[in-house]
Amino acid sequence: MNSAEYLSRYIKKLGHPLREIRERSLQLLIAKLRLGWEIEDELSGTRELLEALLSWFHVQNPTLQREALQLLLNTSKTKAGNYIVKEYGVKRFLSKLDALKHKIDQDARGTYQELIESIQFLNTVEEGSNVDVPRLTIPSVTSSESDRDSNQDYLTGLRNDYQSSRDGSISNEDPVNVSKEHDGIRLLLFPWVQLTSSDSKTVMLVEDALKLVKSTRRCCRFICDVFLRDFPPEIFLNRPSIVQNLLLMADTGQGGRPNEVLLVLLSITRALNKRIFELSSVDLVNDAYKITDSKEIDDAMNAELQELAGSSSPELQDDTLAALRQWPAPLYALETTHTVLTIMARSVVLVDPDNKSEVLDVKTLNTCLSLVESLIQLLLECVTESFWIADHTSKTHRDIAHKSCMVMRLLGDLLTKYKKSYTNYPELSHHRVAWFRLVRCAEKLLRWARRSALPPSSLMVALQAAQLDPALELFYPSLSEDISEVLLNMKIPTSNEFKTKYQEFTRLIEAMDAAVKFMKNKNSCRSSKQVLKIIKKSLPVLEIHLNENYLDEVANTLLRKARYMDLSNEDWTLARSIALSLMAHNVNWVSIKFYNQMAGMVKSVLVDEDINQIDSEKCLTLLGDVSILTEICCHGMSSNIKEVETSATDIMLYLLRGRMVLSESCWWRLLASLLPMLPLLHVYAEHDTEIGQAICKSLEPEISECMGVSAAENTMGLVRLLFVQCVAVRMEAAHQLCRLLDDHRYLPPRESLRNDVLLNAMRRIKPQSFNVDYSSSPSKAHQTGLSQILDVLKQDIVLDENGKEYVTRSSVRPSLEPSLRRSSLQQLSVLMRQQGAHDVFLRCDGIQLIVAILRMSLMVDDYLAFPECAISCVSILNSVCFASRHTLAKIHHLPALLIRVILVFPADDSAVLMSAQILAIIAWSGFALQELDANRCQVPALPLSVVDRTILPFNVNSYWSISPNAEHSIVEWLLSEDDWRASVRIRWWCAWESPSRVLKGAPPPPAPLALRPTADDLTLLQTGSPVHEATKALLALENATSHKQVNKALNILESYTHLAKWSPECTDFGALPWQHMRRFLCAPPASPRDTALLIALLQFIVAYMDNLPSEAGAHSWIKSCFLGKDTSIIALLSRDRLFPQQTTQDNIEITQLHIHIIKVLLRCIVLLESYDDFDSCRLESLVKILLACLEKIDLRNFHMLGYLNELMRCIRYALYSRYCKLSEHTLDSCLALVTRTLSGCCAGSGCKGQACRLDAVLSLLAMLRQIHEEGIPPQRWSEAWSGDAVRCVVACAGSARASLRAAALRVIAQLARYTQLSPQLLQAIPSESMAQYTVSIISNEREANAVRAAAATLLTVVASRPSHYTDVLESEILLQLQEYNFLETCIEIFVEFCNETKYQNRIEPNVPMSLLERRSELEVRAEKCADVRILPSTSAQVRRAPTASLVAALADVLHNVAAFKQCPVQAWNEQGLYRLLFRCASWSRSSPLENNRVRAASCCALVAAAPYKCVRASLAATKDCLHNLMMTLTPLDDDELNCDALAARTQALLLLGSLLPDRSTGDSVWTQLRTGPSAPFFSLLLQCLESDVTDFQDAALFCLTQLSQSAVNRKRPDKTQDESCIQLFDNMKALRFDNRDLSAGDAKDCQPEYLVEELCRALMQIYQNMAMQGNVHESSQDERWCRLCSCLASLLSVSARGRRYSVHRQLPRTLLATLQTVRDRLSMLGQPVEVIRNANNNPTLRTLYWLLTLISCLMTDCLPAKESLAEDNIALSLNRLWPWCMMTEPLREAVVHLLLTFTNNCPKAWSAMCLCVAGRSLLLECCSLLSREAAAASRARPELALLACVRVLRHTVDHHHCRAVILKSEALPSLHKMRLARSGAVSRQWGVLCCALARHADGAAAVLALRPRAAPLAAVAHAACHPELRPKFLNDPELLEMLTGSLLTGDTADIVSAARAVWALAANNHKAKLLLRSARVPLAVHSAQQRLQRSTDPAAPRALQLIAYTRSVLQTT
């Protein structure tokens, strides 16, 4: 087995499950590799090794981590390992390593980090390659074009043999894609622009013309006014020679006109910024449009340019490497910025103070600044912030980074120069302006580069200096905030000091504002507790504002006025913090003053005789705090300032003596704060000071008891006095302690209790350390021995009853000898010297044990311990006393025991020292801290006041040498530098006085001399204020006497205009005296200098309007000058010659003057949109003036092209103004002139003239829309649309600019509305038909969305246009839709739109970066090999997401196409089209405007398809969309009341109404209304009903109608009626209900309580409004009338509550009045016979029908409505209208149904039915109608009217008059005859009627009299009950035979009826019984009984009972 096999085995064993085998294999593998063994298959073996090493860390606890990582590192550095890592993927490999990070041990972290860095390095620089010269990479395609383009798009003609010979340089690897997101490059190269030969010649001529000095100015103007308007600006970067020449001219000053050159660069940069927006616009982005290179016969522009260039016509050369010479946009921005900044830097150089030389004037400087701003904007658009954290793997990336740093560094230096310039020479205000504008640029750049490793320090320093400028924060607060945010987020350590300093500066500024607020608002801010926050914030000002009055007011508020405020605990804490800050203030006079105030307050409370003592005591609340008293005792009483010491001493003296003065509650609160401070206070005890004597006096037993101090605390105080420096005090304290120790139970005896013994013993003490050895540590055995010793010592000692102290066990014999206890204590004292033993000692409760033994050893009667044991106990306690000082301090008798030890053993210096140390440490235990000395030993530390005034027995450090409440002087720190000092100075001035007053020269505030403002400070502030400097410049303009002065003032004004847009002062610009401008504007130029001056003035106005918002009337003076009554400036447009001897150059300048006038007019027209009071006639006059100017323009004049562009643009904006209402004559002339202009500028297919074409087409679109809105016939204006004009518009639809194509298509759509223009359109379009033309555009997915939307609009018009060949047109359109897969296109668009598909809209470079970076090599190759050719990509490599406008346009197309007869709606529905549209109908993910447009169009299209049942079913099944649709139906807010929002809601309501007839839709809607919030939906309905917009109202009527009907149509599963929705609808509470507004008895003003009442009220209001408009009889001609009646009828028929409310609101009376009006109208028409021919279409009769239906619905189950109508004589109106009601079938059915409802259970209606008018009554007419219908029943005629008449008769039969009328009429015989002929419903109703009649005697007689007899048995039964008819019954064999037969053969019901009749006849009538027997009736009854007994009918038991009873009656004699 060879070495390679061994290595392979070792590698495999690295993954073995046994840890030992894995570790052994790894160690062997490392050893063998070190010896030089090699893997056989290098690639595969290395791959296995890397995978095995990565898997090494997959176990739970990996071992040998450092060795494994080192092996992995070494392997990855090899050539094979390098390759395998790249193959594996560097990012993936790093992610694997990152996942293992948590398992890496600490010792392997270094190797792990080295491995990570090594792998990361592989991703940046490849081994063996030259970093400076990257390898040539020539890909076949880019990553985004792999499916479209081939190899020759980039590099064609390279021979295979040449490529193969250079394999080392050329590879086929994928290029580095610089547009990827992680690269941070959003746009590197603009798309390549394809130019025609004429356009290419124009570009070359412009380049040649720029090289000549004489043509520089004209060429620059041509570029700005014409070229950039027509050509895409990216041409200058595709072919950068022009821009490079411009930069060279600007840098070197060639041509002598740097401002003109800079203006060109500015225009190019702005155009590029705009172009980026267009390229990223979802509406306009598209693939490069292929245009044909048409041969142009006459090109005047090129001819003129050729003349300017002074050369012959250039020959177009085929530059095969032109694409490689492109200029990347970021590099263009950076290099141009660098050049401009260099020019500006040269101009700042000052020669000397008296003779200043500057290269740039103010105007040129403004241009430079604008250019820099625009360039930085371009840079930030092209490169994102993530660029700085990406790997700069290419030369282009490194160039961008390097040049960015250069620009930032140069910008920082330039800012510093400008700052120095205006600081030294304040009169250079334009340098101040330049500094402000460059600061904004610097902020943007630094924010952009904040994630870089190290931004340039010069830029950081410049921005830090800018942040200190007070004018920046005062006048440009947003800029100041941005700078602060940027600097704060910087992660550079060098800026930390500045951040801290600026934070303190900000705090000082806030303090200034708070202090001024406190001082100047005495009444507003001092009455509440908020004043404390203001005071706290204002404290730093005390170092600036040296005013004692301010401090007096603050102290007075804190010390006296605070008691009147309702302060919480937090407020008191804030007040105490203020007091502490003042007490410890570093300014001496502040602390002195405040201490004096405090002492005075305490004195006034305790000494002065105050009537209200309790109220005065509240002032002591502030002092009743431990922190305040600590500050007084520690620092006030020991202060070096005599005044502070005296005041603090007085305060404490008064407080100690306050017991007898203060109330109990106040004293105890104060004592609670005093007790913790007594250790600090006792150190001031002296015999010769008043405070010292008071302290000694307070420790006397009687006094301390009176004060409430405990005896233990008093003893501890006496102990503290033993250590003070005053000997007399110590003697007195020793004396009192000896008196307190007089106890016969303890040693020493009374005669030994002498103070001299105690003092002498303590006098011999020398300070030493505690009895602790910090160097040694006990072993575990020592700790065990310590525990055993403590257990021994605890023998014979038990806890007392409370379980707190150890006491002697006296009941038993001692088990431990005293000698053994003594020796144990001695051992323990030795062990306790070791600090490590203290924890065990404390855990074993050693302290309590030792203290108990100490007490026992000093007791006379206790023999458990010798007195010598006390020394050991003291030694032990000394060892632990510092660590357990707080525990020892709680043992109150310990000080007495320690003093006894000293008195017992006065000669034992060690015992005395240890006892004194314990006494001292527990005396000040609350303030004792632990510190480390120089030898790192633990040393106690006490406050300095204690250390200085006491003699302590141990070494001690001190703290609190200065007060912890003393704050660092931020003012002193800030005033250390000039910039900070100036900023503080000015800000204090502006805080003391307002900035406006400071600008006017307000007096300086009180401050130290160093902070007094200077004149330079005022100038610095004034030059930063735009309003102040503009006012100053306007004054200079007013006083100007020369052109130079005017120009200078205008330039200054313009410079501050750019600044004003960032300042809040921009709103004040309108108030400046701009009227001084009028004299310059109104004066016509008399010389070329005047012309130049007027142009400069107009340029200023343009800049003013572009930079300043129009709020607060800032532009009103311009509007009055240009659009007011004074027309002197506009009159200049009509003059070509302004002064005599006018040269050709002067003519050119006058054209420039006209251009600038038009520019101002354009902005004024845009400004009009914000005004509401402009006269449209005046705007029409302006349009006429513009048209006159347009008519005079020679389209072939080269110098007029710029004027033409501006003029057309101005006309376009004027036509789109909302005030533009042109007369028909003006409209006609404008249309003709614009079409002529369009024809003149549409000569070629190139770029020239595109701007003019776009404006002309848009102007035409505006005029055509006005023509369409006003309905002007085409005969009046079609002359303007000749064939040439139409061809020009169609040609524009094929131009290269997407916006022009879209506009042209919309113009074509407007023209397509008119049939007269169809021939011209069909001839002009390049397709066979208009449908094919539009559908082909829509189906092109690479077309711009705006163009596709415009084409859809055109298709919508085509699909809706009426034609004689409608069927042919429809077939043609449907054929084209099918041919171009229009449906699939729509579905794809709708899917992407609904799913919000996001396509990454990035602009891919048209050439791979690898080619750009190898440009020089390819140029050499091109020279050697002529077949090298680089072709840039011209396709946009992105896919556009559909826009809302496109979706809306397609929905409109579908709406119109759905109306076609042959439209395959069902097939479209099966493919899901309408479900997608339904989803779009509830789309709400964009702006409200787009949402509304999409919803309106989608709903409209769905409404058009809703008549198809399949569509309704499909949409009803889409529950989520239906739910979303309901959610969108919300009421409109006031700001949403626009056309789009109204249309969206209208169409949504119509859609919902169209879907509600489907039962499943109705179920879903009602379910949502029941479970979800229904208030928004019904609020919208109410809003619609109350709206004045007709369509909005009609939609609500339709939707409410369908909703009401859907509530009725609901069925349960058992097919029964489901009335739950009706009940829900009826019981919904009103949306605006308020109980306070109810008025129960008022019929007009009562507020509805329920929703249905609200709806009824709104509908009734609409009804009344329509009724008041008149012509009610013809209302049915209006569909709104029908919708209203239908809606109201549906709602009333559903809701009983609505019917009651309508009666309450007197709707019946309103309806009856309308009915009478109709009756009167019909009476005027003559006899009914005269109008019967057109009865079905008669509007009055239709109105009558709806009225009858509405009245009928109102009376449904509503007795009050019936009674109201009956009382108001409805019968009279109906009686007179009866002949008219018989004219049509619907009218007959309506009136009969009304009578049916009217007579149902209403006695008043019965009476009204009998009312006779002219011998006729309603009932009689009804009987007549019944007779006629019965006679006609044999014919095929519906029985509805007949059945209704029968039911009317049945309702009224109970009324005797009605019954008499019925019986006298021919109704019964006619009905009887019909019944004999037919059966069914008529027979059933006949039976019911007969039964009703038979209940009455006369009716029964009439029924029985009918022949042949066909009366139902039920009626016979009723008739038998009448006594007067019994004889007739008994004597009529036919009737008896009927009864017998029914009993014998009838069913159960017949048997019951016959039995009832027999019983009625036989009851109580013996004769009848005999006759019945003779007729064999009893036998029949018996037979019926037997039949019923056998029957299974459920009614049989009841019938048996009746039969049995009847039989018993018959049998009874």
Disulfide bonds with the S-S distance in Angstrom:
none
